[in-house]
Amino acid sequence: MNWTIDLCSILILNSIQGMVFGLILRIWYRISKTEQCLWLNYQALKWQAMSYLIPVAYILNRTFFYNGYVFSRIWWSRRLAGILCTVWGIGTLIFVGKYLKKCRSMWKIVCDGHAVSVDVEEYLLQIKQEIGYKKRIRLVQLTPIKSPCVYGTFHHYLLLPQQEFSKAQLNIIFTHELTHLCQKDLWWKHVLHWISCIFWFLPWKRQRMQRYELWSELACDARSISRIQSEKEYFGQILSMMEHASGHLAGMGACLQEDKLTLLERMKRISAWRKSEKWKSWVFVVMCLSLCVCFPVSVLAAARGYQSAYTKVLRTTERSTEKDYHKAAFQQKGKTEDESEIVSDMEMQDSVFIENNVYGISWRIASDARNKTAVFYKEAGELIRIQVDSLEYGQLEAGIIYEDFQVEYVTGKDSIDMTFQIEKTGNYRVYVTNPNAYTMNVVGFYVR
């Protein structure tokens, strides 16, 4: 069940990453000049999607911030993680089922379509060659849809409504939809759908999808207009097609037109973008700097905060052992308490060489961090001795960890010499914690 704690940690930290990025973008969109930075806004939405999928904060926890506390295995954390993973899994299956049902419904509509005329097929091949799109695309005509669109993840279909189109209209349709394929918008829409299924417990799922659809259409409009060389003709032909359209939109594809309000917003933003040459350079620089500074700092803060909170909770489950530091270290060898306090370096070296039960410690421990040894097996009644000294003045904490969740420790200043008696048979680790505000070098040994 240990994997459930890691899975919960990844979900929590990735959720924080994506929401932090989303909040930065929401603030950014409220600035009036940002709508003129079309390409950066379009790419930023892709970066936000990747922030939900790449566990940056989790990796930071396991590398830079890992101090022995994070992802420790204690009974209540395993049980709670198991419950949360079960609830998350059930919710994910429900949303994935709904998504696959939509895909199946759309596929049935595509299968009911019929082929178009040869002239239209040849014109599509001509536009493909001009744009430079080399992959195969099937052209299908359908009655139920009211807007041309492209559909499919691996096999692409260009869907046309059941109406007559002029050559100028076909030029705009094919240019626009092939641009969507060049930008891989269908693939990114599927990624966003899967993110909504995996992170179904987060808000703003619909707003995130609507925002990507808007900016992907704007990016597609910008590229299409640069090829057609006439903004007025481009949007004029789209409005003309919208007047004769009937049916419904293909929700799983990338459509040329939606409703009039959305189209008017696209026209307004494209017009502002084409008139804002003098703002593009500095807006781009400011946005890049904002994302490069705010997002990494937020992710680092989330990772550090998660680690600190987890550490604080786990510290309440540990217990200090109130024992005399000068207890016998080698009682299993038949020595008395007084004899065991005086151990020469030669005896330690002989023990390492002959009995192989003495292990040296030479650690550099960061502030508020914990270093641990490898796992070893001990039976109830046996002893573990720990002797460590700090090369700097300060507090130390040393102890043993049973099965990665039960901790027994002592604290001391500058040095610790302690023998622990094993109460339960199982796997153990020896650890040393540096609770000071500076890095410490610790040397010593432990006998297991």
Phi, psi and omega per residue, in radians:
M1 nan -0.023 -3.096
N2 -1.112 -0.509 -3.112
W3 -1.135 -0.405 -3.128
T4 -1.156 -0.592 3.109
I5 -1.161 -0.750 3.100
D6 -1.109 -0.731 -3.140
L7 -1.103 -0.790 3.091
C8 -1.069 -0.699 3.135
S9 -1.119 -0.742 3.123
I10 -1.099 -0.782 -3.134
L11 -1.086 -0.768 -3.119
I12 -1.146 -0.853 -3.077
L13 -1.201 -0.690 3.097
N14 -1.168 -0.594 3.060
S15 -1.101 -0.749 3.107
I16 -1.102 -0.751 3.108
Q17 -0.989 -0.927 -3.090
G18 -1.108 -0.703 -3.125
M19 -1.223 -0.624 3.085
V20 -1.117 -0.791 3.101
F21 -1.078 -0.728 3.126
G22 -1.108 -0.692 3.105
L23 -1.146 -0.675 3.086
I24 -1.073 -0.742 3.138
L25 -1.186 -0.658 3.125
R26 -1.112 -0.685 3.072
I27 -1.172 -0.710 -3.128
W28 -1.102 -0.701 -3.110
Y29 -1.210 -0.341 3.129
R30 -1.334 -0.240 3.083
I31 -1.421 2.227 -2.970
S32 -1.073 -0.649 -3.056
K33 -1.306 -0.247 -3.040
T34 -1.219 -0.408 3.135
E35 -1.151 -0.293 3.128
Q36 -1.418 -0.236 3.133
C37 -1.667 1.238 -2.960
L38 -1.103 -0.882 -3.007
W39 -1.187 -0.633 3.131
L40 -1.193 -0.710 3.104
N41 -1.082 -0.679 3.127
Y42 -1.138 -0.792 -3.135
Q43 -1.237 -0.570 -3.123
A44 -1.087 -0.584 3.104
L45 -1.167 -0.571 3.049
K46 -1.205 -0.684 3.099
W47 -1.102 -0.674 3.110
Q48 -1.094 -0.725 3.110
A49 -1.049 -0.736 -3.136
M50 -1.198 -0.482 3.125
S51 -1.169 -0.422 3.053
Y52 -1.330 -0.423 -2.995
L53 -1.753 -0.530 -3.090
I54 -1.648 2.059 -3.060
P55 -1.394 1.181 -3.093
V56 -1.108 -0.873 -3.089
A57 -1.117 -0.633 3.110
Y58 -1.125 -0.734 3.117
I59 -1.121 -0.696 3.090
L60 -1.081 -0.716 3.104
N61 -1.068 -0.726 -3.078
R62 -1.382 -0.203 -3.116
T63 -1.975 -1.185 -3.010
F64 -1.444 -0.654 -3.030
F65 -1.757 -0.012 -3.087
Y66 -1.223 2.070 -3.105
N67 -2.215 0.284 3.113
G68 1.726 -0.374 3.115
Y69 -1.505 -0.802 -3.012
V70 -1.063 2.380 3.127
F71 1.105 0.459 3.013
S72 -1.185 2.736 -3.045
R73 -1.868 1.755 3.026
I74 -2.081 2.747 -2.905
W75 -1.061 -0.731 -3.069
W76 -1.284 -0.534 3.109
S77 -1.227 -0.651 3.077
R78 -1.126 -0.733 -3.129
R79 -1.172 -0.790 3.126
L80 -1.109 -0.740 3.116
A81 -1.101 -0.671 3.103
G82 -1.100 -0.726 3.114
I83 -1.136 -0.799 -3.127
L84 -1.113 -0.710 3.125
C85 -1.143 -0.636 3.106
T86 -1.128 -0.820 3.117
V87 -1.080 -0.779 3.129
W88 -1.085 -0.754 -3.134
G89 -1.093 -0.735 3.120
I90 -1.105 -0.813 3.120
G91 -1.071 -0.720 3.137
T92 -1.110 -0.753 3.116
L93 -1.073 -0.676 3.126
I94 -1.121 -0.827 -3.106
F95 -1.229 -0.628 3.067
V96 -1.120 -0.699 3.095
G97 -1.057 -0.741 3.108
K98 -1.123 -0.709 -3.129
Y99 -1.151 -0.775 3.120
L100 -1.141 -0.557 3.083
K101 -1.130 -0.719 3.077
K102 -1.100 -0.737 3.114
C103 -1.081 -0.717 3.133
R104 -1.138 -0.726 3.115
S105 -1.091 -0.725 3.126
M106 -1.170 -0.655 3.134
W107 -1.135 -0.650 3.096
K108 -1.102 -0.681 3.108
I109 -1.122 -0.740 3.141
V110 -1.107 -0.697 -3.124
C111 -1.154 -0.408 3.132
D112 -1.438 -0.073 -3.111
G113 -1.320 2.978 3.126
H114 -2.330 2.873 -3.042
A115 -1.247 2.740 3.099
V116 -1.704 3.107 -3.117
S117 -1.218 2.831 -3.115
V118 -1.149 -0.633 -3.135
D119 -1.069 -0.726 3.126
V120 -1.159 -0.710 3.096
E121 -1.049 -0.766 -3.127
E122 -1.167 -0.654 3.116
Y123 -1.161 -0.634 3.069
L124 -1.086 -0.741 3.110
L125 -1.086 -0.652 3.115
Q126 -1.122 -0.788 3.133
I127 -1.150 -0.657 3.097
K128 -1.040 -0.744 3.136
Q129 -1.155 -0.677 -3.138
E130 -1.180 -0.674 -3.136
I131 -1.373 -0.538 -3.119
G132 1.670 0.361 3.102
Y133 -1.562 2.118 -2.991
K134 -1.833 -0.277 -3.090
K135 -1.300 2.750 -3.123
R136 -1.299 2.459 3.071
I137 -2.416 2.293 -3.120
R138 -1.614 2.334 -3.129
L139 -1.758 2.099 -3.051
V140 -2.267 2.440 3.099
Q141 -1.886 2.287 -3.064
L142 -2.251 2.563 3.094
T143 -1.421 -0.726 -2.968
P144 -1.213 -0.386 -3.010
I145 -1.605 2.680 -3.127
K146 -1.941 -0.101 -3.120
S147 -2.361 2.415 3.016
P148 -1.055 2.528 3.131
C149 -2.779 2.880 3.000
V150 -1.917 2.598 -3.075
Y151 -2.535 2.609 3.065
G152 2.016 2.595 3.133
T153 -1.735 -0.905 -3.141
F154 -1.796 -0.714 3.056
H155 -1.886 2.068 -3.009
H156 -1.685 2.472 3.108
Y157 -2.212 2.348 3.002
L158 -1.797 2.002 -3.022
L159 -1.751 2.270 3.124
L160 -2.030 2.445 3.050
P161 -1.178 2.857 -3.129
Q162 -1.440 1.359 3.082
Q163 -2.756 2.881 -3.120
E164 -1.485 2.407 3.115
F165 -2.150 2.476 3.035
S166 -1.349 2.969 -3.137
K167 -1.152 -0.639 3.107
A168 -1.135 -0.690 3.109
Q169 -1.178 -0.720 3.098
L170 -1.108 -0.628 3.102
N171 -1.061 -0.778 3.131
I172 -1.187 -0.749 -3.132
I173 -1.068 -0.888 -3.076
F174 -1.172 -0.688 3.129
T175 -1.104 -0.803 -3.109
H176 -1.127 -0.844 -3.063
E177 -1.246 -0.637 3.083
L178 -1.186 -0.536 3.056
T179 -1.131 -0.673 3.056
H180 -1.009 -0.739 -3.138
L181 -1.185 -0.660 3.109
C182 -1.133 -0.608 3.121
Q183 -1.422 -0.089 -3.108
K184 1.009 0.679 -3.134
D185 -1.172 -0.597 3.126
L186 -1.117 -0.730 3.125
W187 -1.088 -0.759 -3.131
W188 -1.193 -0.569 3.080
K189 -1.143 -0.683 3.075
H190 -1.128 -0.695 3.092
V191 -1.045 -0.772 3.128
L192 -1.141 -0.636 3.080
H193 -1.112 -0.737 3.135
W194 -1.197 -0.607 3.056
I195 -1.095 -0.708 3.104
S196 -1.125 -0.579 3.106
C197 -1.272 -0.728 -3.103
I198 -1.264 -0.756 -3.127
F199 -1.826 0.919 -3.088
W200 -1.158 -0.318 -3.088
F201 -1.486 -0.039 -3.126
L202 -1.646 2.647 3.082
P203 -1.397 3.091 3.000
W204 1.161 0.449 3.123
K205 -1.169 -0.812 -3.116
R206 -1.167 -0.727 3.134
Q207 -1.092 -0.641 3.127
R208 -1.124 -0.740 3.123
M209 -1.188 -0.747 3.133
Q210 -1.106 -0.675 -3.140
R211 -1.156 -0.703 3.122
Y212 -1.178 -0.724 3.125
E213 -1.044 -0.723 3.140
L214 -1.110 -0.876 -3.057
W215 -1.286 -0.501 3.047
S216 -1.195 -0.654 3.066
E217 -1.150 -0.705 3.114
L218 -1.123 -0.731 3.094
A219 -1.101 -0.686 3.117
C220 -1.191 -0.718 3.094
D221 -1.051 -0.761 -3.104
A222 -1.071 -0.768 3.140
R223 -1.224 -0.666 -3.140
S224 -1.167 -0.731 3.137
I225 -1.135 -0.646 3.115
S226 -1.111 -0.463 3.099
R227 -1.475 -0.715 -3.086
I228 -1.378 -0.430 3.061
Q229 1.242 0.337 3.125
S230 -2.687 1.865 3.110
E231 -1.161 -0.681 -3.118
K232 -1.122 -0.781 3.126
E233 -1.146 -0.686 -3.107
Y234 -1.048 -0.987 -3.112
F235 -1.289 -0.480 3.078
G236 -1.114 -0.741 3.112
Q237 -1.179 -0.630 3.112
I238 -1.150 -0.731 3.092
L239 -1.119 -0.670 3.104
S240 -1.094 -0.728 3.104
M241 -1.182 -0.598 -3.123
M242 -1.153 -0.592 -3.126
E243 -1.141 -0.537 -3.113
H244 -1.737 0.123 -3.069
A245 -1.448 2.614 3.048
S246 -2.596 2.752 -3.108
G247 1.852 -2.659 -3.101
H248 -2.275 2.903 -3.134
L249 -1.396 2.574 3.046
A250 -1.469 1.752 -2.981
G251 -1.137 -0.423 -3.071
M252 -1.621 0.003 -3.121
G253 -1.953 -3.066 3.074
A254 -1.834 1.878 -2.990
C255 -1.598 2.634 3.098
L256 -1.267 -0.751 -3.121
Q257 -2.364 2.652 3.073
E258 -2.103 -1.916 3.064
D259 -1.807 2.979 -3.060
K260 -1.146 -0.641 -3.139
L261 -1.092 -0.762 3.118
T262 -1.129 -0.708 3.139
L263 -1.149 -0.697 3.101
L264 -1.123 -0.662 3.082
E265 -1.135 -0.698 3.082
R266 -1.075 -0.767 3.136
M267 -1.088 -0.718 -3.130
K268 -1.142 -0.772 -3.103
R269 -1.223 -0.675 3.114
I270 -1.127 -0.715 3.120
S271 -1.102 -0.746 3.111
A272 -1.139 -0.659 -3.132
W273 -1.158 -0.704 -3.103
R274 -1.265 -0.356 -3.118
K275 -1.714 0.088 -2.974
S276 -2.026 0.701 -3.101
E277 -1.024 -0.671 -3.052
K278 -1.246 -0.327 -3.115
W279 -1.620 -0.306 -2.928
K280 -1.092 -0.752 -3.000
S281 -1.160 -0.886 -3.068
W282 -1.294 -0.537 3.068
V283 -1.123 -0.713 3.121
F284 -1.079 -0.767 -3.130
V285 -1.127 -0.790 -3.121
V286 -1.105 -0.739 -3.133
M287 -1.131 -0.768 3.133
C288 -1.076 -0.777 3.124
L289 -1.105 -0.689 3.134
S290 -1.090 -0.809 -3.128
L291 -1.195 -0.690 -3.099
C292 -1.201 -0.459 -3.128
V293 -1.656 -0.915 -3.017
C294 -1.179 -0.771 -3.051
F295 -1.174 -0.878 3.104
P296 -1.058 -0.701 3.124
V297 -1.094 -0.712 3.137
S298 -1.154 -0.711 3.127
V299 -1.158 -0.738 3.096
L300 -1.083 -0.729 3.121
A301 -1.135 -0.689 3.116
A302 -1.126 -0.761 -3.133
A303 -1.130 -0.783 -3.130
R304 -1.176 -0.716 3.129
G305 -1.129 -0.710 3.115
Y306 -1.107 -0.755 3.134
Q307 -1.118 -0.726 -3.121
S308 -1.162 -0.735 3.135
A309 -1.132 -0.742 -3.141
Y310 -1.135 -0.705 3.115
T311 -1.083 -0.758 -3.108
K312 -1.098 -0.691 3.127
V313 -1.185 -0.770 -3.085
L314 -1.221 -0.499 3.124
R315 -1.100 -0.495 3.140
T316 -1.252 -0.268 3.136
T317 -1.601 -0.123 -3.108
E318 -1.599 2.699 -3.131
R319 -2.256 2.426 3.119
S320 -1.463 2.473 3.118
T321 -1.706 2.018 -3.139
E322 -1.528 1.536 -3.136
K323 -2.327 2.831 3.106
D324 -1.314 2.319 3.119
Y325 -1.087 -0.460 -3.005
H326 -1.686 0.574 3.080
K327 -1.334 2.802 -3.058
A328 -1.060 2.427 3.135
A329 -1.714 -0.480 -3.057
F330 -2.153 0.810 3.118
Q331 -1.127 -0.499 3.124
Q332 -1.181 -0.243 3.118
K333 -1.741 0.028 3.065
G334 1.552 0.219 -3.139
K335 -1.501 2.763 3.097
T336 -1.519 2.990 -3.093
E337 -1.137 -0.722 -3.114
D338 -1.176 -0.666 -3.110
E339 -1.172 -0.621 -3.038
S340 -1.332 -0.240 3.137
E341 -1.291 -0.452 -3.092
I342 -1.852 1.768 -3.136
V343 -2.189 2.069 -3.083
S344 -1.388 2.861 3.090
D345 -1.087 -0.573 -3.136
M346 -1.139 -0.727 3.114
E347 -1.098 -0.682 3.117
M348 -1.120 -0.763 3.126
Q349 -1.149 -0.691 3.098
D350 -1.098 -0.684 -3.138
S351 -1.116 -0.741 3.135
V352 -1.084 -0.737 -3.048
F353 -1.347 -0.706 -3.002
I354 -1.567 -0.914 -3.016
E355 -1.689 -0.295 3.085
N356 0.989 0.640 3.115
N357 -2.112 0.133 3.078
V358 -1.977 2.227 -3.064
Y359 -2.174 2.279 -3.115
G360 -1.348 2.660 3.080
I361 -2.182 2.186 3.033
S362 -2.524 1.574 -2.980
W363 -2.102 2.538 2.946
R364 -1.889 1.937 -2.989
I365 -1.945 2.178 -3.139
A366 -1.228 2.928 3.129
S367 -1.072 2.333 3.096
D368 1.009 0.600 -3.137
A369 -2.097 2.868 -3.110
R370 -2.287 2.264 3.031
N371 -1.841 2.444 -3.093
K372 -2.234 2.685 3.074
T373 -1.529 3.099 3.027
A374 -1.248 2.862 -3.123
V375 -1.305 2.425 3.022
F376 -2.437 2.798 -3.017
Y377 -1.777 2.331 3.084
K378 -2.386 2.596 3.112
E379 -1.778 2.738 -3.116
A380 -1.018 2.403 -3.137
G381 1.675 -0.332 3.118
E382 -1.357 2.956 -3.050
L383 -2.046 2.624 2.998
I384 -2.253 2.116 3.117
R385 -1.838 2.402 3.096
I386 -2.207 2.194 3.022
Q387 -2.283 2.037 -3.133
V388 -2.367 2.596 3.095
D389 -2.309 2.471 3.100
S390 -1.674 2.363 3.082
L391 -1.336 -0.245 3.017
E392 -1.982 2.727 3.119
Y393 -1.351 2.344 3.110
G394 2.854 3.068 3.137
Q395 -1.353 2.605 3.077
L396 -2.309 2.702 3.011
E397 -2.379 2.280 -3.134
A398 -2.415 2.593 -3.132
G399 -3.077 -2.877 -3.119
I400 -2.196 2.623 3.111
I401 -2.096 2.178 3.138
Y402 -1.722 2.142 3.086
E403 0.900 0.535 3.068
D404 1.138 0.314 3.094
F405 -2.494 -0.436 -3.140
Q406 -1.839 2.150 -3.032
V407 -2.029 2.377 3.054
E408 -2.273 2.238 -2.997
Y409 -2.601 2.919 2.998
V410 -2.320 2.786 3.104
T411 -2.124 2.690 3.125
G412 -2.808 2.977 3.127
K413 -1.891 2.148 3.092
D414 1.302 -0.690 -3.099
S415 -2.652 2.731 3.097
I416 -2.445 2.356 3.027
D417 -2.389 1.857 -2.970
M418 -2.503 2.487 3.060
T419 -2.030 2.222 3.132
F420 -1.860 2.380 3.048
Q421 -1.691 2.237 -3.067
I422 -1.271 2.231 3.130
E423 -1.682 -0.512 -3.102
K424 -2.266 2.456 3.070
T425 -1.283 2.368 3.126
G426 2.840 -2.857 -3.117
N427 -1.605 2.387 -3.080
Y428 -2.282 2.789 2.966
R429 -2.319 2.653 2.950
V430 -1.790 2.437 -3.127
Y431 -2.428 2.793 3.024
V432 -2.367 2.324 -3.139
T433 -2.006 2.423 3.052
N434 -1.820 1.753 -3.112
P435 -1.481 0.064 -3.058
N436 -1.471 3.000 -3.111
A437 -1.561 0.203 -3.130
Y438 -2.462 2.850 3.140
T439 -1.302 2.475 -3.129
M440 -2.179 2.561 2.990
N441 -1.792 2.135 -3.045
V442 -2.081 2.320 3.090
V443 -2.237 2.726 3.116
G444 2.734 -2.673 -3.121
F445 -2.720 2.904 2.986
Y446 -2.434 2.561 -3.127
V447 -1.958 2.182 -3.089
R448 -2.169 nan nan
